[in-house]
Amino acid sequence: MEIIFSNLFRKFPEIIFGFSTKIGLKREAPFHFNLSLTVGDNADVVKENRDYFFNRLGLSTCQIAFQKQVHSDIIKFVETPGLVGESDALITKIPGIGLAISAADCSPIFIYDSENKIIAAVHSGWKGAQKQILKKVLGNLNFHFKSKPENLYVYVGPSISQKNYEVGSEVAVLFDQKYLLIKEKKIYLDVLGANVDMLLKFGISKENIEVSENCTFEEKDLLHSYRRDGNNSGRMLGVIELKGE
């Protein structure tokens, strides 16, 4: 299978990280190598896919925290693995628990506080960006754990690029003009840029932020994209974990 890794996180041996693709176990259309149980794929196949992906990272499915993503600004503090319910951001300081984000266009964002040994995982599409869930996660890290910008390292995984993300005027009016591109009477939204700006405004340096160059919409042989494939789209998972003792 093909897994996407973070060059930034490689410098921290205490961190396990990986981001799946649609390539694995020779799975075929329409869902390919899919890690979501909610898109209509065979549940047994999905569970086998998940086991295979996590095992490749030296993890097991039973130690992963999953959430039911609802495009909200709900943040959960995780103390045990398993399904934590509805939310779009997970935070933990406990080693041995992986935080999983499902994605197929929205920005999957992973954060590591190298000083306090805290990890966070965030799912932020246009609704999450409009609700500023990432800003709220950073605020929670600062309030609860005294996390400082200079100690935070962030990987933003594959997401849809602005030129492929057309939105209606009802969505466009919710964002600053700087995130909008109007071309041939169509409006395109830069969700990725809005999320990255939240990191920069918090004070995290560009050197501590790695942004994937992969566009989910364009990389049709590598990545799932709901905007491109609709109900035939599978989902990828990214996972971050502090190594256990």
Secondary structure, DSSP 8 states (H G I E B T S, - for coil): --EE--TTGGG-TTEEEEEE-S-STT--TTT-S---SSSS--HHHHHHHHHHHHHHTT--GGGEEEEE--SS--EEE-SSSEEEEE-SEEEE--TT-EEEEEESSSEEEEEEETTTTEEEEEEESHHHHHTTHHHHHHHHHHHHH---GGGEEEEE--B--GGG-EE-HHHHTTS-GGGEEEETTEEEE-HHHHHHHHHHHHT--GGGEEE---BTTT-TTT---HHHHGGG---EEEEEEE---
